[in-house]
Amino acid sequence: MKTKLDKDEQQIEKSATAYRPIPKKDRKAIEDVLGRIRKSRNVNIRLSESVLEQLKRRSQEEGIPYQTLISSVLHKFVTNRLVDEAAIRKSLQLLHSNQ
């Protein structure tokens, strides 16, 4: 009896011949980076009840667990990708008023 593959499985089968092994030194570097990325640690933090409730409400709006939201915000902050929307709006107003 032959198994019928779905579209995703067929794509995997087609791309299987395109596999190229990664050199050992490159593989080691990739594994090191992935290892650092995957590591996580538990942290205890004190938050006021009102802040925690706001975080939980916001996480429900975003459709993600509140701890994931907190982690995401902290990650964006340390990677300089956290955006202050009010500051951007003010900058845009200043730009438009100077034109």
DSSP file (Angstrom, degrees, kcal/mol; ACC not computed):
  #  RESIDUE AA STRUCTURE BP1 BP2  ACC     N-H-->O    O-->H-N    N-H-->O    O-->H-N    TCO  KAPPA ALPHA  PHI   PSI    X-CA   Y-CA   Z-CA
    1    1 A M              0   0    0      0, 0.0     2,-0.4     0, 0.0     0, 0.0   0.000 360.0 360.0 360.0 129.3    0.0    0.0    0.0
    2    2 A K        -     0   0    0      1,-0.0     2,-0.3     0, 0.0     0, 0.0  -0.749 360.0-127.9 -95.0 135.0    1.4    3.4   -1.1
    3    3 A T        -     0   0    0     -2,-0.4     2,-0.5     1,-0.0    -1,-0.0  -0.647  17.5-134.2 -83.0 135.3    1.1    6.4    1.3
    4    4 A K        -     0   0    0     -2,-0.3     2,-0.3     1,-0.0    -1,-0.0  -0.792  20.1-145.1 -90.9 126.2   -0.4    9.5   -0.3
    5    5 A L        -     0   0    0     -2,-0.5     2,-0.1     1,-0.1    -1,-0.0  -0.669   7.7-131.4 -91.6 143.0    1.6   12.7    0.7
    6    6 A D     >  -     0   0    0     -2,-0.3     4,-2.5     1,-0.1     5,-0.2  -0.272  39.3 -90.0 -80.5 178.9   -0.1   16.0    1.2
    7    7 A K  H  > S+     0   0    0      1,-0.2     4,-2.2     2,-0.2     5,-0.2   0.894 126.8  49.2 -59.5 -43.4    1.3   19.2   -0.5
    8    8 A D  H  > S+     0   0    0      1,-0.2     4,-2.1     2,-0.2    -1,-0.2   0.921 112.5  47.7 -63.3 -43.8    3.7   20.0    2.4
    9    9 A E  H  > S+     0   0    0      1,-0.2     4,-2.3     2,-0.2    -1,-0.2   0.879 110.1  52.7 -65.1 -37.7    5.1   16.5    2.5
   10   10 A Q  H  X S+     0   0    0     -4,-2.5     4,-2.3     2,-0.2    -1,-0.2   0.898 108.0  51.4 -64.2 -39.8    5.5   16.5   -1.3
   11   11 A Q  H  X S+     0   0    0     -4,-2.2     4,-2.2     2,-0.2    -2,-0.2   0.902 109.1  50.7 -63.3 -41.2    7.5   19.8   -1.1
   12   12 A I  H  X S+     0   0    0     -4,-2.1     4,-0.9     1,-0.2    -2,-0.2   0.924 110.0  50.1 -61.5 -44.6    9.7   18.2    1.5
   13   13 A E  H >< S+     0   0    0     -4,-2.3     3,-0.5     1,-0.2     4,-0.4   0.904 110.9  49.2 -60.8 -42.1   10.3   15.2   -0.7
   14   14 A K  H >< S+     0   0    0     -4,-2.3     3,-0.6     1,-0.2    -1,-0.2   0.883 113.5  45.5 -65.6 -38.4   11.2   17.5   -3.7
   15   15 A S  H >< S+     0   0    0     -4,-2.2     3,-1.4     1,-0.2    -1,-0.2   0.558  88.7  88.3 -84.5  -6.7   13.6   19.6   -1.7
   16   16 A A  G X< S+     0   0    0     -4,-0.9     3,-1.1    -3,-0.5    -1,-0.2   0.827  84.7  55.0 -61.8 -31.8   15.3   16.6   -0.1
   17   17 A T  G <  S+     0   0    0     -3,-0.6    -1,-0.3    -4,-0.4    -2,-0.1   0.663  97.5  65.4 -75.9 -14.3   17.8   16.2   -2.9
   18   18 A A  G <  S+     0   0    0     -3,-1.4    -1,-0.2    -4,-0.1    -2,-0.2   0.434  73.5 126.3 -86.1   0.5   18.8   19.9   -2.5
   19   19 A Y    <   -     0   0    0     -3,-1.1    -3,-0.0    -4,-0.2     0, 0.0  -0.362  37.3-174.4 -63.2 132.6   20.3   19.2    0.9
   20   20 A R        -     0   0    0     -2,-0.1    -2,-0.0     0, 0.0    -1,-0.0  -0.996  25.0-121.6-128.2 126.4   24.0   20.2    1.4
   21   21 A P        -     0   0    0      0, 0.0     3,-0.0     0, 0.0     0, 0.0  -0.325  24.2-123.7 -66.2 148.8   25.9   19.4    4.5
   22   22 A I        -     0   0    0      1,-0.1     5,-0.1     2,-0.0     0, 0.0  -0.759  31.2-104.4 -91.7 135.7   27.3   22.3    6.6
   23   23 A P     >  -     0   0    0      0, 0.0     4,-2.8     0, 0.0     3,-0.3  -0.258  33.1-113.1 -57.0 148.9   31.0   22.2    7.3
   24   24 A K  H  > S+     0   0    0      1,-0.2     4,-2.4     2,-0.2     5,-0.2   0.867 114.9  49.9 -55.1 -43.3   31.9   21.2   10.9
   25   25 A K  H  > S+     0   0    0      1,-0.2     4,-1.8     2,-0.2    -1,-0.2   0.898 113.5  45.9 -67.4 -37.9   33.3   24.5   11.9
   26   26 A D  H  > S+     0   0    0     -3,-0.3     4,-2.4     2,-0.2    -2,-0.2   0.898 111.8  52.3 -67.6 -40.3   30.2   26.4   10.5
   27   27 A R  H  X S+     0   0    0     -4,-2.8     4,-2.7     1,-0.2    -2,-0.2   0.906 108.3  50.9 -61.3 -42.2   27.9   23.9   12.2
   28   28 A K  H  X S+     0   0    0     -4,-2.4     4,-2.3    -5,-0.2    -1,-0.2   0.915 110.4  49.0 -61.9 -44.2   29.6   24.4   15.5
   29   29 A A  H  X S+     0   0    0     -4,-1.8     4,-2.1     2,-0.2    -2,-0.2   0.911 112.7  47.9 -62.3 -42.6   29.2   28.2   15.2
   30   30 A I  H  X S+     0   0    0     -4,-2.4     4,-2.7     1,-0.2    -2,-0.2   0.920 111.5  49.8 -64.2 -44.3   25.5   27.8   14.3
   31   31 A E  H  X S+     0   0    0     -4,-2.7     4,-2.4     1,-0.2    -1,-0.2   0.876 109.0  52.9 -63.5 -37.4   24.9   25.4   17.2
   32   32 A D  H  X S+     0   0    0     -4,-2.3     4,-2.0     2,-0.2    -1,-0.2   0.927 111.2  45.9 -62.9 -45.3   26.7   27.8   19.7
   33   33 A V  H  X S+     0   0    0     -4,-2.1     4,-2.2     1,-0.2    -2,-0.2   0.938 113.7  48.5 -63.2 -46.9   24.4   30.7   18.6
   34   34 A L  H  X S+     0   0    0     -4,-2.7     4,-2.4     1,-0.2    -1,-0.2   0.881 108.8  54.7 -61.8 -37.8   21.3   28.6   18.8
   35   35 A G  H  X S+     0   0    0     -4,-2.4     4,-1.1    -5,-0.2    -1,-0.2   0.905 109.7  46.1 -61.7 -41.9   22.3   27.4   22.2
   36   36 A R  H  < S+     0   0    0     -4,-2.0    -1,-0.2     1,-0.2    -2,-0.2   0.883 113.3  49.8 -68.3 -37.5   22.6   31.0   23.5
   37   37 A I  H  < S+     0   0    0     -4,-2.2    -2,-0.2     1,-0.2    -1,-0.2   0.900 110.6  49.0 -67.4 -40.5   19.3   31.9   21.9
   38   38 A R  H  < S+     0   0    0     -4,-2.4    -1,-0.2    -5,-0.2    -2,-0.2   0.707  88.0 100.7 -76.0 -20.4   17.4   29.0   23.4
   39   39 A K     <  +     0   0    0     -4,-1.1     2,-0.3    -5,-0.2    -3,-0.0  -0.435  48.6 172.1 -68.4 136.5   18.7   29.5   26.9
   40   40 A S        -     0   0    0     -2,-0.1     2,-0.4     2,-0.0    -2,-0.0  -0.981  16.2-155.8-140.9 156.0   16.3   31.2   29.2
   41   41 A R        -     0   0    0     -2,-0.3     2,-0.3     2,-0.0    -2,-0.0  -0.964  22.3-115.6-131.4 148.1   16.2   31.8   32.9
   42   42 A N        -     0   0    0     -2,-0.4     2,-0.4     2,-0.0    -2,-0.0  -0.637  32.9-170.3 -80.9 140.2   13.5   32.5   35.4
   43   43 A V        -     0   0    0     -2,-0.3     2,-0.4     2,-0.0    -2,-0.0  -0.995  15.5-142.2-133.3 137.1   13.4   35.9   37.0
   44   44 A N        +     0   0    0     -2,-0.4     2,-0.4     2,-0.0    -2,-0.0  -0.843  26.0 175.3 -97.5 136.1   11.3   37.2   39.8
   45   45 A I        -     0   0    0     -2,-0.4     2,-0.5     2,-0.0    -2,-0.0  -0.999  27.0-131.2-141.8 141.3   10.1   40.8   39.5
   46   46 A R        +     0   0    0     -2,-0.4     2,-0.3     0, 0.0    -2,-0.0  -0.825  30.7 173.4 -95.4 127.0    7.8   42.9   41.7
   47   47 A L        -     0   0    0     -2,-0.5     2,-0.1     4,-0.0    -2,-0.0  -0.958  35.9-107.1-128.1 147.9    5.1   44.7   39.8
   48   48 A S     >  -     0   0    0     -2,-0.3     4,-2.5     1,-0.1     5,-0.2  -0.397  33.2-116.0 -67.8 154.0    2.2   46.8   41.2
   49   49 A E  H  > S+     0   0    0      1,-0.2     4,-2.6     2,-0.2     5,-0.2   0.878 115.4  54.0 -60.1 -37.2   -1.1   45.0   40.8
   50   50 A S  H  > S+     0   0    0      2,-0.2     4,-2.2     1,-0.2    -1,-0.2   0.908 109.2  47.2 -66.5 -39.8   -2.4   47.8   38.4
   51   51 A V  H  > S+     0   0    0      2,-0.2     4,-2.6     1,-0.2    -2,-0.2   0.928 112.5  49.8 -65.6 -43.7    0.6   47.3   36.1
   52   52 A L  H  X S+     0   0    0     -4,-2.5     4,-2.5     1,-0.2    -2,-0.2   0.911 110.8  49.5 -61.3 -42.5    0.2   43.5   36.1
   53   53 A E  H  X S+     0   0    0     -4,-2.6     4,-2.4     2,-0.2    -1,-0.2   0.899 111.1  49.6 -63.5 -40.2   -3.5   43.9   35.3
   54   54 A Q  H  X S+     0   0    0     -4,-2.2     4,-2.7     2,-0.2    -2,-0.2   0.907 111.1  49.9 -64.6 -40.7   -2.7   46.3   32.5
   55   55 A L  H  X S+     0   0    0     -4,-2.6     4,-2.6     2,-0.2    -2,-0.2   0.914 111.6  48.2 -62.7 -42.9   -0.1   43.8   31.1
   56   56 A K  H  X S+     0   0    0     -4,-2.5     4,-1.8     2,-0.2    -2,-0.2   0.905 112.7  48.0 -65.1 -41.0   -2.6   41.0   31.3
   57   57 A R  H  X S+     0   0    0     -4,-2.4     4,-1.8     2,-0.2    -2,-0.2   0.928 113.6  47.3 -64.4 -44.6   -5.3   43.0   29.6
   58   58 A R  H  X S+     0   0    0     -4,-2.7     4,-2.1     1,-0.2    -2,-0.2   0.887 109.3  53.9 -64.2 -39.3   -2.8   44.1   26.8
   59   59 A S  H  X>S+     0   0    0     -4,-2.6     5,-2.3     1,-0.2     4,-1.4   0.875 106.6  52.1 -65.1 -35.7   -1.6   40.5   26.4
   60   60 A Q  H  <5S+     0   0    0     -4,-1.8    -1,-0.2     2,-0.2    -2,-0.2   0.900 108.7  50.7 -65.1 -39.4   -5.2   39.4   25.8
   61   61 A E  H  <5S+     0   0    0     -4,-1.8    -2,-0.2     1,-0.2    -1,-0.2   0.885 114.4  44.1 -62.3 -38.3   -5.6   42.1   23.2
   62   62 A E  H  <5S-     0   0    0     -4,-2.1    -1,-0.2     2,-0.2    -2,-0.2   0.663 110.6-125.3 -81.0 -17.1   -2.4   40.8   21.5
   63   63 A G  T  <5S+     0   0    0     -4,-1.4    -3,-0.2     1,-0.3    -4,-0.1   0.801  72.3 108.5  77.5  30.0   -3.5   37.2   21.9
   64   64 A I  S   <S-     0   0    0     -5,-2.3    -1,-0.3    -6,-0.1    -2,-0.2  -0.939  78.5 -88.6-133.7 156.9   -0.3   36.1   23.7
   65   65 A P     >  -     0   0    0      0, 0.0     4,-2.0     0, 0.0     3,-0.4  -0.327  38.3-120.9 -62.2 147.5    0.4   35.1   27.3
   66   66 A Y  H  > S+     0   0    0      1,-0.2     4,-2.4     2,-0.2     5,-0.2   0.833 112.3  55.0 -64.0 -32.1    1.3   38.0   29.6
   67   67 A Q  H  > S+     0   0    0      2,-0.2     4,-2.2     1,-0.2    -1,-0.2   0.871 107.7  50.3 -68.2 -34.4    4.8   36.6   30.4
   68   68 A T  H  > S+     0   0    0     -3,-0.4     4,-2.4     2,-0.2    -2,-0.2   0.892 109.6  51.5 -66.8 -40.0    5.5   36.3   26.7
   69   69 A L  H  X S+     0   0    0     -4,-2.0     4,-2.5     2,-0.2    -2,-0.2   0.929 110.2  48.4 -61.5 -46.2    4.5   40.0   26.3
   70   70 A I  H  X S+     0   0    0     -4,-2.4     4,-2.4     1,-0.2    -2,-0.2   0.930 112.5  48.6 -60.3 -46.2    6.8   41.1   29.1
   71   71 A S  H  X S+     0   0    0     -4,-2.2     4,-2.5     1,-0.2    -1,-0.2   0.900 111.4  50.6 -60.8 -41.8    9.7   39.1   27.6
   72   72 A S  H  X S+     0   0    0     -4,-2.4     4,-2.6     2,-0.2    -2,-0.2   0.910 110.1  49.0 -64.1 -43.8    9.0   40.6   24.2
   73   73 A V  H  X S+     0   0    0     -4,-2.5     4,-2.1     2,-0.2    -2,-0.2   0.921 112.7  47.9 -62.9 -44.0    9.0   44.2   25.5
   74   74 A L  H  X S+     0   0    0     -4,-2.4     4,-2.4     2,-0.2    -2,-0.2   0.905 111.3  50.8 -64.1 -41.0   12.2   43.6   27.4
   75   75 A H  H  X S+     0   0    0     -4,-2.5     4,-1.5     1,-0.2    -2,-0.2   0.932 110.6  48.7 -62.2 -45.4   13.9   42.0   24.4
   76   76 A K  H  <>S+     0   0    0     -4,-2.6     5,-3.3     1,-0.2     6,-1.1   0.878 110.7  52.4 -62.1 -37.4   12.8   45.0   22.2
   77   77 A F  H ><5S+     0   0    0     -4,-2.1     3,-1.5     4,-0.2    -2,-0.2   0.947 110.5  44.9 -63.8 -49.2   14.1   47.4   24.8
   78   78 A V  H 3<5S+     0   0    0     -4,-2.4    -1,-0.2     1,-0.3    -2,-0.2   0.726 114.7  49.3 -72.1 -19.5   17.6   45.8   25.0
   79   79 A T  T 3<5S-     0   0    0     -4,-1.5    -1,-0.3    -5,-0.2    -2,-0.2   0.216 114.1-116.8-100.5  14.6   17.9   45.6   21.2
   80   80 A N  T < 5S+     0   0    0     -3,-1.5    -3,-0.2     1,-0.1    -2,-0.1   0.819  86.1 113.4  56.3  35.7   16.8   49.2   20.8
   81   81 A R      < +     0   0    0     -5,-3.3     2,-0.5    -6,-0.2    -4,-0.2   0.310  36.2 113.0-115.6   6.1   13.7   48.3   18.9
   82   82 A L        -     0   0    0     -6,-1.1     2,-0.4    -5,-0.2    -9,-0.0  -0.705  58.0-150.6 -80.2 124.8   11.2   49.4   21.5
   83   83 A V        -     0   0    0     -2,-0.5     2,-1.0     4,-0.0     3,-0.1  -0.830  12.7-145.7-107.1 132.4    9.4   52.4   19.9
   84   84 A D     >  -     0   0    0     -2,-0.4     4,-2.0     1,-0.2     3,-0.2  -0.827  14.2-167.1 -93.4 101.4    7.8   55.3   21.8
   85   85 A E  H  > S+     0   0    0     -2,-1.0     4,-2.5     1,-0.2     5,-0.2   0.868  84.1  54.0 -60.5 -39.7    4.8   56.1   19.6
   86   86 A A  H  > S+     0   0    0      1,-0.2     4,-2.3     2,-0.2    -1,-0.2   0.907 108.3  49.6 -62.9 -41.5    4.1   59.4   21.3
   87   87 A A  H  > S+     0   0    0      2,-0.2     4,-2.3     1,-0.2    -1,-0.2   0.879 110.7  50.4 -64.8 -37.9    7.7   60.6   20.6
   88   88 A I  H  X S+     0   0    0     -4,-2.0     4,-2.5     2,-0.2    -2,-0.2   0.927 110.2  49.5 -65.7 -44.5    7.3   59.6   16.9
   89   89 A R  H  X S+     0   0    0     -4,-2.5     4,-2.3     1,-0.2    -2,-0.2   0.912 111.4  49.3 -60.9 -42.1    4.1   61.4   16.6
   90   90 A K  H  X S+     0   0    0     -4,-2.3     4,-2.4     2,-0.2    -1,-0.2   0.913 110.9  49.8 -63.5 -43.1    5.6   64.6   18.1
   91   91 A S  H  X S+     0   0    0     -4,-2.3     4,-2.4     1,-0.2    -2,-0.2   0.903 110.8  49.7 -62.2 -41.8    8.6   64.3   15.8
   92   92 A L  H  X S+     0   0    0     -4,-2.5     4,-2.4     2,-0.2    -1,-0.2   0.892 109.9  50.9 -65.3 -39.3    6.3   63.9   12.8
   93   93 A Q  H  X S+     0   0    0     -4,-2.3     4,-2.3     2,-0.2    -2,-0.2   0.917 110.8  49.1 -62.8 -42.7    4.3   67.0   13.9
   94   94 A L  H  X S+     0   0    0     -4,-2.4     4,-1.3     2,-0.2    -2,-0.2   0.902 111.2  50.0 -63.8 -40.8    7.4   69.0   14.2
   95   95 A L  H  < S+     0   0    0     -4,-2.4     4,-0.4     1,-0.2     3,-0.2   0.920 112.9  45.9 -62.6 -43.3    8.6   67.9   10.8
   96   96 A H  H >< S+     0   0    0     -4,-2.4     3,-0.7     1,-0.2    -2,-0.2   0.842 110.3  53.2 -70.1 -33.6    5.3   68.8    9.2
   97   97 A S  H 3< S+     0   0    0     -4,-2.3    -1,-0.2     1,-0.2    -2,-0.2   0.757 106.4  53.9 -73.7 -22.9    5.1   72.2   10.9
   98   98 A N  T 3<        0   0    0     -4,-1.3    -1,-0.2    -3,-0.2    -2,-0.2   0.505 360.0 360.0 -87.0  -5.4    8.6   73.1    9.6
   99   99 A Q    <         0   0    0     -3,-0.7    -1,-0.2    -4,-0.4    -2,-0.1   0.471 360.0 360.0 -89.4 360.0    7.7   72.5    6.0
